[in-house]
Amino acid sequence: GKLTAPVTTGQIYWGAVPFVVVQVIMVAIVIAFPGLVTGSLAKSTVDPSKIEIQIPALEDAQEGTSPPDFGPPSTEGAGEKPETEGANDKEGEDLGNLFKQPK
């Protein structure tokens, strides 16, 4: 039933000092001897002259498909409604039914 003395901020700081000292020593060792960290890395290098990037030609694409259009968006039919607008209404109803409370 004895009360213990409260822990002060100074005690907490002094309790952390040994850990900070160990970290500073480890950083100094790694700076002095970088081989301790990099010694196990593979010694292989990549020869850039042997790298080959293959991009399929448009002739290799499947017939009946058009190549992708990476240009600016088209302004054709800008005032028209999309054909699939009605299809999304049913999906919206289905999502709305998910959040209804059970009866």
All heavy atoms as an XYZ file, in Angstrom:
753
protein
N       0.766     -1.178      0.000
C       0.000      0.000      0.000
C       0.827      1.272      0.000
O       0.308      2.317      0.322
N       2.129      1.166     -0.292
C       2.970      2.353     -0.297
C       2.867      3.098     -1.621
O       2.796      2.484     -2.672
C       4.422      1.899     -0.145
C       5.105      2.431      1.071
C       6.540      2.167      0.864
C       7.425      1.756      1.876
N       8.747      1.520      1.655
N       2.859      4.409     -1.591
C       2.882      5.212     -2.814
C       4.314      5.326     -3.323
O       5.244      5.501     -2.536
C       2.320      6.610     -2.549
C       0.826      6.693     -2.274
C       0.447      8.135     -1.949
C       0.038      6.213     -3.471
N       4.467      5.229     -4.620
C       5.802      5.400     -5.206
C       5.961      6.844     -5.659
O       4.991      7.543     -5.933
C       5.999      4.463     -6.415
O       4.980      4.735     -7.375
C       5.925      3.013     -6.006
N       7.203      7.268     -5.757
C       7.490      8.636     -6.189
C       7.129      8.784     -7.668
O       7.316      7.852     -8.455
C       8.960      8.945     -5.979
N       6.601      9.918     -8.065
C       6.241     10.114     -9.468
C       7.484     10.146    -10.358
O       8.570     10.519     -9.931
C       5.528     11.466     -9.474
C       5.965     12.164     -8.234
C       6.300     11.085     -7.249
N       7.306      9.728    -11.611
C       8.398      9.733    -12.586
C       8.452     11.114    -13.219
O       7.461     11.624    -13.730
C       8.178      8.656    -13.667
C       9.275      8.706    -14.705
C       8.090      7.286    -13.037
N       9.636     11.723    -13.205
C       9.784     13.059    -13.768
C      10.225     12.976    -15.228
O      10.729     11.944    -15.693
C      10.816     13.876    -12.973
O      12.094     13.248    -13.124
C      10.440     13.955    -11.495
N      10.060     14.076    -15.930
C      10.482     14.137    -17.327
C      11.994     13.955    -17.429
O      12.492     13.304    -18.344
C      10.067     15.491    -17.942
O       8.679     15.702    -17.716
C      10.336     15.536    -19.422
N      12.727     14.501    -16.504
C      14.190     14.356    -16.495
C      14.610     12.897    -16.385
O      15.563     12.453    -17.043
N      13.897     12.140    -15.585
C      14.217     10.715    -15.461
C      13.969      9.979    -16.784
O      14.726      9.089    -17.152
C      13.381     10.086    -14.345
C      13.778     10.532    -12.952
C      12.818     10.011    -11.897
O      11.610      9.901    -12.133
N      13.357      9.717    -10.709
N      12.911     10.361    -17.455
C      12.614      9.722    -18.750
C      13.717     10.044    -19.747
O      14.205      9.167    -20.463
C      11.235     10.187    -19.261
C      10.136      9.677    -18.330
C      11.000      9.732    -20.695
C       8.758     10.225    -18.633
N      14.140     11.330    -19.797
C      15.200     11.718    -20.740
C      16.496     10.988    -20.428
O      17.158     10.471    -21.317
C      15.420     13.228    -20.706
C      14.304     14.035    -21.326
C      14.017     15.310    -20.872
C      13.539     13.530    -22.368
C      12.991     16.062    -21.423
C      12.509     14.265    -22.919
C      12.248     15.538    -22.454
O      11.245     16.268    -23.009
N      16.874     10.938    -19.150
C      18.120     10.264    -18.796
C      18.020      8.753    -19.033
O      19.021      8.094    -19.307
C      18.511     10.554    -17.348
C      19.155     11.907    -17.226
C      18.627     12.998    -16.641
C      20.419     12.287    -17.747
N      19.487     14.060    -16.763
C      20.617     13.655    -17.439
C      21.431     11.637    -18.442
C      21.738     14.369    -17.795
C      22.565     12.354    -18.800
C      22.716     13.691    -18.489
N      16.830      8.199    -18.987
C      16.666      6.776    -19.289
C      16.848      6.479    -20.775
O      17.215      5.362    -21.156
N      16.617      7.471    -21.636
C      16.766      7.266    -23.071
C      18.196      7.500    -23.548
O      18.564      7.054    -24.635
C      15.813      8.202    -23.817
N      19.009      8.180    -22.767
C      20.372      8.530    -23.187
C      21.199      7.303    -23.592
O      21.874      7.333    -24.625
C      21.079      9.370    -22.086
C      22.575      9.476    -22.338
C      20.452     10.750    -22.015
N      21.213      6.208    -22.832
C      22.031      5.066    -23.258
C      21.647      4.520    -24.644
O      22.516      4.132    -25.428
C      21.771      4.006    -22.182
C      21.299      4.768    -21.002
C      20.590      5.957    -21.533
N      20.355      4.546    -24.966
C      19.918      4.049    -26.269
C      20.367      4.981    -27.398
O      20.768      4.531    -28.470
C      18.399      3.870    -26.282
C      17.919      2.838    -25.302
C      17.422      3.213    -24.067
C      17.988      1.488    -25.622
C      16.994      2.256    -23.160
C      17.557      0.530    -24.717
C      17.063      0.909    -23.487
N      20.329      6.272    -27.151
C      20.785      7.234    -28.147
C      22.291      7.085    -28.359
O      22.783      7.129    -29.499
C      20.422      8.672    -27.723
C      21.026      9.699    -28.660
C      18.912      8.838    -27.656
N      23.042      6.877    -27.289
C      24.490      6.695    -27.397
C      24.798      5.445    -28.219
O      25.685      5.463    -29.096
C      25.139      6.627    -25.991
C      26.598      6.203    -26.071
C      25.019      7.969    -25.287
N      24.086      4.366    -27.989
C      24.308      3.134    -28.761
C      24.019      3.384    -30.240
O      24.770      2.929    -31.109
C      23.440      1.978    -28.206
C      23.451      0.793    -29.149
C      23.924      1.570    -26.828
N      22.951      4.118    -30.554
C      22.636      4.410    -31.950
C      23.714      5.259    -32.603
O      24.099      5.020    -33.747
C      21.277      5.113    -32.056
C      20.116      4.207    -31.732
C      18.783      4.937    -31.755
O      18.732      6.156    -31.867
N      17.703      4.175    -31.652
N      24.223      6.256    -31.906
C      25.283      7.105    -32.457
C      26.539      6.280    -32.715
O      27.204      6.440    -33.750
C      25.560      8.300    -31.507
C      26.811      9.054    -31.913
C      24.363      9.228    -31.469
N      26.869      5.376    -31.810
C      28.037      4.508    -32.001
C      27.840      3.617    -33.223
O      28.757      3.451    -34.043
C      28.311      3.672    -30.728
C      28.795      4.581    -29.599
C      29.320      2.562    -31.003
C      28.881      3.896    -28.237
N      26.635      3.057    -33.394
C      26.370      2.187    -34.549
C      26.467      2.972    -35.858
O      27.001      2.476    -36.855
C      25.001      1.519    -34.417
C      24.940      0.482    -33.316
S      26.195     -0.805    -33.473
C      25.752     -1.521    -35.030
N      25.959      4.202    -35.885
C      26.061      5.031    -37.095
C      27.525      5.316    -37.404
O      27.960      5.254    -38.564
C      25.246      6.338    -36.931
C      25.557      7.324    -38.034
C      23.763      6.026    -36.893
N      28.318      5.610    -36.390
C      29.745      5.867    -36.602
C      30.453      4.631    -37.152
O      31.304      4.731    -38.042
C      30.387      6.320    -35.288
N      30.095      3.456    -36.647
C      30.704      2.214    -37.144
C      30.337      1.975    -38.602
O      31.182      1.606    -39.413
C      30.293      1.018    -36.248
C      30.963      1.129    -34.886
C      30.642     -0.311    -36.920
C      30.477      0.110    -33.871
N      29.072      2.207    -38.961
C      28.644      1.993    -40.345
C      29.324      2.990    -41.275
O      29.711      2.650    -42.401
C      27.098      2.084    -40.452
C      26.646      2.146    -41.894
C      26.468      0.902    -39.749
N      29.512      4.232    -40.821
C      30.207      5.213    -41.653
C      31.679      4.826    -41.815
O      32.241      4.928    -42.903
C      30.071      6.631    -41.032
C      28.629      7.111    -41.180
C      31.030      7.609    -41.687
C      28.325      8.405    -40.449
N      32.296      4.354    -40.747
C      33.713      3.976    -40.807
C      33.930      2.693    -41.609
O      34.940      2.559    -42.311
C      34.262      3.816    -39.392
N      33.011      1.743    -41.524
C      33.158      0.445    -42.203
C      31.895      0.113    -42.999
O      31.110     -0.754    -42.590
C      33.429     -0.664    -41.175
C      34.592     -0.384    -40.271
C      34.391      0.038    -38.971
C      35.894     -0.539    -40.726
C      35.460      0.301    -38.126
C      36.973     -0.280    -39.891
C      36.753      0.147    -38.588
N      31.670      0.755    -44.147
C      30.433      0.514    -44.903
C      30.336     -0.913    -45.444
O      29.252     -1.391    -45.736
C      30.487      1.540    -46.032
C      31.900      1.951    -46.124
C      32.502      1.756    -44.778
N      31.443     -1.602    -45.522
C      31.429     -2.987    -45.991
C      30.636     -3.910    -45.077
O      30.176     -4.973    -45.511
N      30.469     -3.526    -43.830
C      29.662     -4.336    -42.917
C      28.210     -4.415    -43.389
O      27.526     -5.410    -43.159
C      29.698     -3.742    -41.504
C      31.027     -3.807    -40.772
C      30.954     -3.013    -39.473
C      31.379     -5.256    -40.484
N      27.738     -3.363    -44.035
C      26.358     -3.315    -44.483
C      26.235     -3.783    -45.931
O      25.305     -4.499    -46.296
C      25.798     -1.880    -44.346
C      24.367     -1.798    -44.826
C      25.918     -1.412    -42.919
N      27.178     -3.396    -46.777
C      27.079     -3.692    -48.210
C      27.830     -4.951    -48.619
O      27.803     -5.313    -49.789
C      27.627     -2.504    -49.020
O      29.005     -2.307    -48.681
C      26.836     -1.245    -48.750
N      28.465     -5.618    -47.688
C      29.280     -6.792    -48.035
C      28.491     -7.946    -48.609
O      29.003     -8.712    -49.430
N      27.244     -8.105    -48.212
C      26.474     -9.253    -48.671
C      25.683     -8.970    -49.946
O      24.982     -9.849    -50.432
C      25.513     -9.716    -47.572
O      24.589     -8.685    -47.305
N      25.776     -7.761    -50.475
C      25.070     -7.457    -51.717
C      25.725     -8.183    -52.880
O      26.939     -8.410    -52.896
C      25.076     -5.943    -51.980
C      24.310     -5.088    -50.976
C      24.480     -3.614    -51.335
C      22.852     -5.462    -50.964
N      24.930     -8.547    -53.847
C      25.450     -9.252    -55.016
C      26.382     -8.331    -55.793
O      26.165     -7.134    -55.903
C      24.299     -9.700    -55.908
N      27.421     -8.897    -56.340
C      28.410     -8.121    -57.077
C      28.089     -8.043    -58.567
O      28.892     -7.611    -59.349
C      29.799     -8.737    -56.898
C      30.262     -8.806    -55.459
C      30.534     -7.442    -54.906
C      31.015     -7.567    -53.466
N      31.127     -6.323    -52.786
N      26.899     -8.493    -58.976
C      26.560     -8.482    -60.399
C      26.184     -7.067    -60.831
O      25.620     -6.293    -60.077
C      25.397     -9.422    -60.682
O      24.237     -8.956    -60.036
N      26.514     -6.760    -62.067
C      26.155     -5.469    -62.639
C      25.359     -5.714    -63.911
O      25.463     -6.767    -64.534
C      27.401     -4.636    -62.979
O      28.217     -5.382    -63.875
C      28.199     -4.298    -61.733
N      24.582     -4.735    -64.317
C      23.769     -4.843    -65.516
C      24.497     -4.150    -66.646
O      24.948     -3.012    -66.501
C      22.380     -4.200    -65.281
C      21.553     -4.229    -66.550
C      21.672     -4.899    -64.152
N      24.595     -4.843    -67.787
C      25.213     -4.262    -68.963
C      24.125     -3.590    -69.796
O      23.284     -4.263    -70.374
C      25.905     -5.352    -69.783
C      26.669     -4.802    -70.966
O      26.802     -3.560    -71.070
O      27.147     -5.604    -71.790
N      24.116     -2.243    -69.855
C      23.043     -1.550    -70.566
C      22.974     -1.899    -72.052
O      21.917     -1.794    -72.659
C      23.379     -0.068    -70.385
C      24.368     -0.001    -69.285
C      25.029     -1.327    -69.214
N      24.085     -2.323    -72.640
C      24.064     -2.647    -74.074
C      23.299     -3.940    -74.346
O      22.920     -4.207    -75.480
C      25.489     -2.756    -74.611
O      26.146     -3.860    -73.999
N      23.037     -4.742    -73.326
C      22.322     -6.004    -73.519
C      20.835     -5.902    -73.179
O      20.108     -6.878    -73.304
C      22.968     -7.099    -72.678
C      24.376     -7.428    -73.136
C      24.955     -8.568    -72.361
C      26.357     -8.859    -72.870
N      26.977     -9.952    -72.163
N      20.378     -4.736    -72.750
C      18.962     -4.544    -72.439
C      18.204     -4.324    -73.730
O      18.595     -3.520    -74.571
C      18.763     -3.354    -71.495
C      19.430     -3.640    -70.156
C      17.284     -3.055    -71.303
C      19.387     -2.478    -69.196
N      17.108     -5.049    -73.895
C      16.307     -4.940    -75.109
C      14.842     -4.776    -74.722
O      14.301     -5.572    -73.967
C      16.471     -6.208    -75.953
C      15.742     -6.161    -77.256
C      15.993     -7.425    -78.081
O      17.065     -8.019    -77.962
O      15.080     -7.792    -78.815
N      14.217     -3.725    -75.244
C      12.805     -3.476    -74.991
C      12.053     -3.792    -76.264
O      12.342     -3.223    -77.315
C      12.561     -2.018    -74.563
C      13.334     -1.719    -73.280
C      11.076     -1.745    -74.397
C      13.286     -0.277    -72.860
N      11.090     -4.709    -76.180
C      10.324     -5.103    -77.354
C       8.921     -4.531    -77.254
O       8.204     -4.794    -76.292
C      10.257     -6.623    -77.458
C      11.619     -7.252    -77.654
C      11.534     -8.760    -77.705
O      10.483     -9.340    -77.438
N      12.636     -9.396    -78.038
N       8.540     -3.749    -78.261
C       7.206     -3.177    -78.340
C       6.516     -3.819    -79.530
O       7.037     -3.764    -80.646
C       7.276     -1.646    -78.509
C       8.017     -1.036    -77.318
C       5.880     -1.058    -78.653
C       8.276      0.439    -77.456
N       5.371     -4.478    -79.329
C       4.707     -5.130    -80.455
C       4.248     -4.104    -81.485
O       3.772     -3.023    -81.140
C       3.514     -5.846    -79.825
C       3.305     -5.165    -78.526
C       4.623     -4.615    -78.099
N       4.413     -4.462    -82.754
C       3.989     -3.582    -83.842
C       2.474     -3.635    -83.972
O       1.814     -4.557    -83.487
C       4.647     -4.021    -85.141
N       1.886     -2.627    -84.631
C       0.439     -2.594    -84.811
C      -0.044     -3.766    -85.649
O      -1.165     -4.222    -85.491
C       0.024     -1.276    -85.458
C       0.167     -0.035    -84.582
C      -0.232      1.212    -85.364
C      -0.664     -0.152    -83.338
N       0.784     -4.288    -86.526
C       0.394     -5.434    -87.347
C       0.201     -6.686    -86.501
O      -0.533     -7.587    -86.854
C       1.454     -5.730    -88.430
C       1.624     -4.641    -89.447
C       2.589     -3.556    -88.973
O       3.552     -3.884    -88.260
O       2.363     -2.387    -89.305
N       0.872     -6.743    -85.353
C       0.776     -7.914    -84.483
C      -0.503     -7.901    -83.643
O      -0.844     -8.887    -83.014
C       1.981     -7.972    -83.533
C       3.277     -8.200    -84.295
O       3.206     -8.661    -85.450
O       4.354     -7.919    -83.736
N      -1.218     -6.791    -83.629
C      -2.439     -6.696    -82.831
C      -3.525     -7.578    -83.441
O      -3.493     -7.923    -84.612
C      -2.915     -5.247    -82.769
N      -4.506     -7.952    -82.637
C      -5.592     -8.797    -83.111
C      -6.395     -8.060    -84.170
O      -6.595     -6.851    -84.079
C      -6.518     -9.172    -81.958
C      -5.854     -9.995    -80.903
C      -6.800    -10.251    -79.732
O      -7.892     -9.713    -79.682
N      -6.356    -11.083    -78.818
N      -6.867     -8.800    -85.149
C      -7.657     -8.174    -86.201
C      -9.014     -7.769    -85.648
O      -9.559     -8.409    -84.760
C      -7.826     -9.146    -87.370
C      -6.529     -9.351    -88.118
C      -6.770     -9.968    -89.478
O      -7.863     -9.770    -90.028
O      -5.864    -10.632    -89.963
N      -9.557     -6.686    -86.171
C     -10.854     -6.222    -85.741
C     -10.787     -5.250    -84.574
O     -11.783     -4.714    -84.158
N      -9.608     -5.042    -84.027
C      -9.471     -4.080    -82.942
C      -8.704     -2.881    -83.460
O      -7.846     -3.006    -84.330
C      -8.720     -4.676    -81.738
O      -7.416     -5.060    -82.160
C      -9.456     -5.869    -81.172
N      -9.025     -1.738    -82.932
C      -8.317     -0.537    -83.347
C      -7.247     -0.220    -82.316
O      -7.383     -0.550    -81.142
C      -9.295      0.624    -83.484
O      -9.915      0.865    -82.247
N      -6.185      0.421    -82.746
C      -5.132      0.769    -81.786
C      -5.656      1.805    -80.802
O      -6.588      2.547    -81.095
C      -4.023      1.349    -82.676
C      -4.699      1.764    -83.936
C      -5.872      0.848    -84.093
N      -5.082      1.859    -79.619
C      -5.550      2.815    -78.625
C      -5.309      4.245    -79.091
O      -4.322      4.536    -79.756
C      -4.731      2.484    -77.378
C      -3.564      1.722    -77.859
C      -3.975      1.044    -79.128
N      -6.232      5.135    -78.732
C      -6.113      6.538    -79.102
C      -5.597      7.300    -77.891
O      -6.279      7.430    -76.886
C      -7.488      7.073    -79.520
C      -7.417      8.536    -79.927
O      -6.302      9.008    -80.239
O      -8.466      9.189    -79.939
N      -4.358      7.776    -77.995
C      -3.747      8.496    -76.885
C      -3.799     10.001    -77.079
O      -3.168     10.742    -76.370
C      -2.289      8.055    -76.694
C      -2.172      6.619    -76.295
C      -1.613      5.689    -77.154
C      -2.635      6.188    -75.077
C      -1.507      4.373    -76.781
C      -2.532      4.872    -74.696
C      -1.969      3.959    -75.556
N      -4.583     10.460    -78.051
C      -4.677     11.878    -78.338
C      -5.638     12.570    -77.393
O      -6.176     11.986    -76.463
N      -5.880     13.864    -77.651
C      -6.813     14.602    -76.800
C      -8.222     14.067    -76.965
O      -8.547     13.455    -77.978
C      -6.688     16.044    -77.300
C      -6.147     15.929    -78.677
C      -5.326     14.676    -78.714
N      -9.089     14.258    -75.981
C     -10.450     13.735    -76.072
C     -11.200     14.353    -77.241
O     -11.011     15.514    -77.581
C     -11.096     14.116    -74.741
C     -10.148     15.021    -74.058
C      -8.834     14.945    -74.745
N     -12.047     13.567    -77.845
C     -12.819     14.009    -78.996
C     -13.969     14.891    -78.543
O     -14.558     14.694    -77.489
C     -13.365     12.794    -79.734
O     -14.239     13.205    -80.754
N     -14.330     15.875    -79.383
C     -15.461     16.755    -79.067
C     -16.675     16.376    -79.888
O     -17.691     17.051    -79.833
C     -15.085     18.223    -79.333
O     -14.670     18.359    -80.691
C     -13.999     18.680    -78.395
N     -16.603     15.287    -80.649
C     -17.742     14.854    -81.458
C     -18.868     14.406    -80.541
O     -18.656     13.673    -79.589
C     -17.337     13.696    -82.375
C     -16.340     14.103    -83.435
C     -15.956     12.918    -84.301
O     -16.716     11.932    -84.337
O     -14.900     12.970    -84.921
N     -20.076     14.831    -80.836
C     -21.234     14.414    -80.057
C     -21.204     14.945    -78.641
O     -21.691     14.303    -77.727
N     -20.625     16.132    -78.442
C     -20.479     16.661    -77.088
C     -21.820     16.967    -76.436
O     -21.959     16.876    -75.234
C     -19.610     17.922    -77.114
N     -22.857     17.299    -77.232
C     -24.145     17.638    -76.658
C     -25.077     16.456    -76.514
O     -26.149     16.559    -75.961
N     -24.671     15.296    -77.001
C     -25.547     14.125    -76.975
C     -25.370     13.355    -75.676
O     -24.312     13.358    -75.066
C     -25.209     13.203    -78.156
C     -25.376     13.886    -79.501
C     -24.865     13.005    -80.635
O     -24.628     11.813    -80.387
O     -24.710     13.516    -81.731
N     -26.444     12.647    -75.272
C     -26.370     11.799    -74.084
C     -25.749     10.464    -74.470
O     -25.975      9.961    -75.561
C     -27.766     11.562    -73.510
C     -28.389     12.803    -72.932
C     -29.710     12.472    -72.301
C     -30.314     13.714    -71.688
N     -31.612     13.430    -71.088
N     -24.972      9.856    -73.594
C     -24.398      8.547    -73.908
C     -25.483      7.489    -74.002
O     -26.525      7.566    -73.352
C     -23.444      8.267    -72.744
C     -23.782      9.242    -71.688
C     -24.545     10.359    -72.316
N     -25.219      6.458    -74.814
C     -26.200      5.389    -75.042
C     -26.445      4.566    -73.792
O     -27.497      3.997    -73.607
C     -25.711      4.477    -76.168
C     -25.638      5.179    -77.512
C     -25.065      4.271    -78.586
O     -24.961      3.051    -78.340
O     -24.724      4.769    -79.654
N     -25.490      4.470    -72.907
C     -25.590      3.586    -71.738
C     -26.145      4.297    -70.507
O     -26.056      3.769    -69.419
C     -24.209      3.000    -71.402
O     -23.326      4.083    -71.119
C     -23.677      2.167    -72.525
N     -26.720      5.483    -70.679
C     -27.180      6.227    -69.510
C     -28.275      5.482    -68.755
O     -28.295      5.436    -67.543
C     -27.679      7.607    -69.936
C     -27.985      8.498    -68.742
C     -28.287      9.893    -69.177
O     -27.384     10.557    -69.687
O     -29.450     10.302    -69.011
N     -29.196      4.843    -69.446
C     -30.274      4.114    -68.793
C     -29.789      2.875    -68.071
O     -30.388      2.432    -67.096
N     -28.700      2.284    -68.509
C     -28.190      1.056    -67.895
C     -27.706      1.324    -66.474
O     -27.802      0.461    -65.615
C     -27.057      0.485    -68.732
N     -27.202      2.518    -66.208
C     -26.677      2.817    -64.878
C     -27.794      3.043    -63.864
O     -27.571      2.966    -62.674
C     -25.772      4.052    -64.936
C     -24.488      3.754    -65.651
O     -24.068      2.597    -65.731
N     -23.852      4.779    -66.188
N     -29.028      3.342    -64.327
C     -30.126      3.564    -63.401
C     -30.421      2.312    -62.586
O     -30.645      2.362    -61.392
C     -31.384      4.010    -64.148
C     -31.218      5.399    -64.759
O     -30.302      6.125    -64.301
O     -31.979      5.734    -65.677
N     -30.419      1.134    -63.225
C     -30.689     -0.115    -62.526
C     -29.589     -0.396    -61.510
O     -29.863     -0.835    -60.400
C     -30.827     -1.264    -63.518
C     -31.089     -2.594    -62.818
C     -31.784     -3.548    -63.719
C     -32.035     -4.892    -63.127
N     -32.283     -5.013    -61.733
N     -28.336     -0.120    -61.891
C     -27.236     -0.341    -60.949
C     -27.408      0.551    -59.725
O     -27.149      0.137    -58.602
C     -25.902     -0.052    -61.628
C     -25.528     -1.063    -62.687
C     -24.250     -0.684    -63.415
O     -23.560      0.251    -62.966
O     -23.948     -1.324    -64.424
N     -27.854      1.789    -59.923
C     -28.073      2.699    -58.804
C     -29.159      2.190    -57.878
O     -29.065      2.305    -56.654
N     -30.220      1.610    -58.452
C     -31.290      1.053    -57.626
C     -30.769     -0.118    -56.804
O     -31.093     -0.254    -55.622
C     -32.450      0.600    -58.511
C     -33.231      1.742    -59.140
C     -34.278      1.231    -60.128
O     -34.538      0.011    -60.138
O     -34.807      2.052    -60.878
N     -29.961     -0.983    -57.433
C     -29.415     -2.128    -56.716
C     -28.555     -1.670    -55.540
O     -28.623     -2.225    -54.453
C     -28.596     -3.001    -57.659
C     -29.458     -3.707    -58.705
O     -30.689     -3.801    -58.477
O     -28.918     -4.144    -59.727
N     -27.742     -0.632    -55.758
C     -26.905     -0.133    -54.673
C     -27.753      0.490    -53.579
O     -27.462      0.369    -52.398
C     -25.902      0.895    -55.211
C     -24.758      0.335    -56.037
C     -23.933      1.466    -56.619
C     -23.891     -0.580    -55.209
N     -28.831      1.173    -53.967
C     -29.720      1.766    -52.978
C     -30.381      0.712    -52.109
O     -30.605      0.913    -50.913
N     -30.707     -0.435    -52.697
C     -31.347     -1.511    -51.934
C     -30.402     -2.131    -50.912
O     -30.844     -2.706    -49.927
C     -31.874     -2.589    -52.884
C     -33.036     -2.089    -53.721
O     -33.738     -1.159    -53.330
N     -33.229     -2.691    -54.882
N     -29.115     -2.027    -51.147
C     -28.152     -2.604    -50.211
C     -28.201     -1.922    -48.853
O     -27.937     -2.531    -47.829
C     -26.724     -2.488    -50.773
C     -26.365     -3.428    -51.908
C     -24.984     -3.097    -52.433
C     -26.409     -4.873    -51.445
N     -28.526     -0.618    -48.845
C     -28.445      0.139    -47.618
C     -29.802      0.341    -46.934
O     -29.898      1.075    -45.969
C     -27.802      1.507    -47.912
C     -26.402      1.360    -48.433
C     -26.127      1.582    -49.772
C     -25.379      0.978    -47.607
C     -24.842      1.430    -50.259
C     -24.095      0.827    -48.074
C     -23.823      1.049    -49.418
N     -30.837     -0.308    -47.409
C     -32.135     -0.201    -46.767
C     -32.174     -1.065    -45.521
O     -31.557     -2.122    -45.456
C     -33.235     -0.660    -47.724
C     -33.533      0.346    -48.825
C     -34.704     -0.094    -49.649
C     -34.999      0.914    -50.719
N     -36.088      0.463    -51.597
N     -32.891     -0.598    -44.525
C     -33.027     -1.354    -43.279
C     -33.962     -2.523    -43.494
O     -34.978     -2.395    -44.172
C     -33.586     -0.436    -42.169
C     -32.661      0.688    -41.790
C     -31.421      0.183    -41.087
O     -31.458     -0.845    -40.411
N     -30.319      0.874    -41.263
N     -33.637     -3.698    -42.948
C     -34.550     -4.843    -43.077
C     -35.841     -4.582    -42.322
O     -35.852     -3.910    -41.296
C     -33.766     -6.007    -42.456
C     -32.686     -5.394    -41.656
C     -32.432     -4.018    -42.205
N     -36.942     -5.125    -42.830
C     -38.254     -4.913    -42.203
C     -38.517     -5.918    -41.110
O     -38.067     -6.958    -41.004
C     -39.346     -5.013    -43.254
C     -39.268     -3.879    -44.234
C     -40.340     -4.005    -45.282
C     -40.215     -2.882    -46.292
N     -41.175     -2.970    -47.337
